[in-house]
Amino acid sequence: MPLQNRVTPDGSIIADPARGLLMGNRGGQIHDAHKRLTGRRWASRQWIACALAYKDRHEAIWVDRHYTQLFFLDEATALAAGHRPCALCRRADFLRFMAIWQQLRGLAARPKVAEVDAVLHAERLGARGVKRTFAARQSELPDGVMVEVEEAPAGALLLEGKLLPWSPSGYGQPIGAPGERLLRVLTPPSVVAVIAAGYAPLLHPTARSMSAARST
């Protein structure tokens, strides 16, 4: 049985055997000694998205008294769930992310990580840990954000004017152009702004191949 360690665009954590492009964590241990999730879904505000491999490090999965490893289909998924690039294993991506964040807010220096994490935590979660979303039209959103629509309740990637339904193993065929209808945006607003300003999320290979397919 696969562990319950795959993250969906709305931040839920599910069990699925599919492999993704990134690993991450939510600031500590949220599993028990029997490799089951506890009632918590985060240990701190430090939600990060990491590389699957870093130097020659090797880690056992879900060891007791160690942070809980989580996995993402791609970076668009991780960002939608409210994670940011890791400052260690994805240093270049982290610096690009933070530089754009600094520029957008007119800050004199790079913001502290804790300050960014506090903003993201407030934007990704509402009362009782419920996922926060906001409404926007396709023309107001950049490629790489995730939205929730009736045709794709698990989430859909906005790419090249199309909506690609998300699944743990990849993106499906386009479900049509969003047009000017209101979309329920899963990606936190500050992250949407960073993407719009030039940060390009790592996408699963199925994103480009399915974007070239006809709408269903």
C-alpha positions in Angstrom: 0.0 0.0 0.0 1.4 3.4 -0.9 1.8 5.9 1.9 -0.5 8.9 2.2 2.1 11.3 1.0 1.0 12.7 -2.4 -0.2 16.3 -2.3 -3.1 17.6 -4.5 -3.4 21.2 -5.9 -5.8 22.1 -3.0 -3.3 20.9 -0.4 -4.9 17.6 0.5 -2.6 14.7 1.1 -3.7 11.4 -0.5 -2.3 7.9 -1.0 -1.4 7.1 -4.7 1.4 5.1 -6.3 2.2 7.7 -9.0 5.6 9.4 -9.0 6.1 13.1 -9.2 8.9 15.6 -9.9 9.3 17.2 -6.5 9.5 16.3 -2.8 8.7 18.6 0.1 7.5 19.0 3.7 5.5 21.1 6.0 8.0 22.1 8.6 8.3 18.9 10.5 6.7 15.5 11.4 3.0 15.0 10.8 3.1 11.1 10.7 3.2 8.6 13.5 5.5 5.7 14.3 3.3 3.4 12.2 3.8 5.6 9.1 0.3 7.0 9.2 -0.6 10.7 9.0 -1.7 12.2 12.3 -4.6 14.6 12.6 -2.2 17.5 11.8 -1.5 18.6 8.2 1.4 20.8 9.0 4.0 21.2 11.7 5.0 24.9 11.0 4.4 27.6 8.5 7.5 26.5 6.6 6.0 24.6 3.6 8.6 23.9 1.0 9.0 22.1 -2.3 12.3 20.3 -2.7 14.3 18.4 -5.4 13.9 14.6 -5.4 17.7 14.3 -5.2 20.3 16.5 -3.5 24.0 15.8 -3.6 24.6 12.3 -2.2 21.9 12.4 0.5 19.7 9.3 1.0 16.8 9.4 3.4 14.4 6.8 4.6 10.8 7.7 4.2 8.6 8.6 7.2 11.1 7.6 9.9 9.8 8.4 13.4 11.1 11.7 14.8 12.0 13.0 11.4 10.1 15.4 9.1 7.4 14.0 6.9 8.4 13.8 3.2 5.6 14.7 0.8 5.5 14.4 -3.0 4.1 16.6 -5.8 3.3 15.9 -9.4 5.2 19.1 -10.3 5.9 22.6 -9.1 2.6 24.0 -10.3 0.9 21.6 -7.9 3.2 22.4 -5.1 2.8 26.2 -5.5 -1.0 25.8 -5.7 -1.0 23.8 -2.4 0.9 26.7 -0.8 4.5 25.5 -0.9 7.5 27.6 -2.0 11.0 26.6 -3.4 13.4 25.2 -0.8 16.3 27.5 0.0 18.8 24.6 0.2 18.3 22.0 -2.5 16.6 24.4 -5.0 18.7 27.4 -4.2 18.5 29.0 -7.7 14.7 28.7 -7.9 14.4 30.0 -4.3 16.5 33.1 -5.2 14.5 33.8 -8.3 11.2 33.4 -6.3 12.4 35.7 -3.6 13.9 38.3 -6.0 10.5 38.7 -7.7 8.7 38.8 -4.3 11.0 41.6 -3.2 10.5 43.5 -6.5 6.7 43.2 -6.4 6.6 44.7 -2.9 9.3 47.4 -3.5 11.4 46.1 -0.7 15.0 47.4 -0.2 16.3 43.9 0.7 15.3 40.3 0.2 12.5 39.5 2.7 13.1 37.1 5.5 11.9 33.6 4.8 9.7 33.7 7.9 7.9 36.8 6.5 7.2 35.1 3.2 6.0 32.0 4.9 3.6 34.0 7.2 2.0 35.6 4.1 1.7 32.2 2.3 0.2 30.6 5.4 -2.5 33.2 5.6 -3.3 32.9 1.9 -3.4 29.2 1.7 -5.5 28.4 4.7 -8.7 29.9 6.2 -10.7 29.0 9.3 -10.1 25.5 10.6 -7.5 24.8 8.0 -9.8 25.1 5.0 -8.1 25.9 1.7 -8.4 29.5 0.7 -9.3 30.4 -2.9 -10.2 33.5 -4.8 -12.1 34.2 -8.0 -10.5 35.5 -11.2 -11.0 35.4 -14.9 -8.5 33.7 -17.3 -7.4 37.0 -18.7 -6.2 38.0 -15.2 -4.2 34.8 -14.6 -0.8 33.7 -15.9 0.1 30.2 -17.3 1.1 27.9 -14.5 -1.6 28.6 -12.0 -4.1 26.0 -10.8 -7.9 26.5 -10.7 -10.9 24.4 -9.6 -13.7 24.0 -12.1 -16.7 21.8 -12.3 -15.1 19.7 -15.0 -12.0 19.2 -12.9 -12.8 19.2 -9.2 -9.3 18.0 -8.3 -7.9 21.0 -10.1 -6.8 22.1 -13.5 -3.7 23.8 -14.9 -4.1 26.9 -16.9 -1.7 26.7 -19.8 -1.8 28.4 -23.2 -5.4 29.4 -22.9 -6.5 25.9 -21.9 -7.5 24.0 -18.8 -5.7 20.7 -18.3 -7.3 18.5 -15.6 -4.9 17.4 -12.9 -4.3 13.8 -11.7 -1.6 12.3 -9.5 0.0 10.7 -12.6 -0.2 13.8 -14.9 -2.5 16.1 -16.8 -5.3 15.0 -19.0 -6.6 16.3 -22.3 -7.9 20.0 -22.3 -11.4 20.4 -21.1 -11.9 23.6 -23.0 -10.9 27.2 -23.0 -12.0 29.0 -19.8 -13.2 32.1 -21.7 -14.3 34.9 -19.4 -16.1 32.8 -16.8 -15.0 33.2 -13.2 -12.5 30.6 -12.1 -11.9 29.5 -8.5 -8.1 29.9 -8.2 -6.2 27.4 -6.0 -2.7 29.0 -6.3 -2.3 31.7 -3.5 -2.6 35.3 -4.8 1.0 36.2 -3.9 2.3 33.2 -5.8 0.1 34.1 -8.8 1.7 37.5 -8.8 5.2 36.0 -8.7 4.3 33.7 -11.6 2.8 36.6 -13.5 6.0 38.6 -13.0 8.2 35.9 -14.6 8.7 32.9 -12.3 8.1 29.8 -14.4 7.0 26.8 -12.4 8.4 23.4 -13.3 5.7 21.5 -15.1 5.1 17.8 -15.6 5.9 16.6 -19.2 2.2 15.8 -19.8 1.4 19.5 -19.5 2.9 20.5 -22.8 1.9 17.4 -24.6 -1.7 17.6 -23.5 -1.8 21.4 -24.2 -1.2 20.5 -27.8 -4.1 18.1 -27.9 -7.7 19.0 -28.8 -10.1 20.0 -26.1 -12.5 17.2 -25.0 
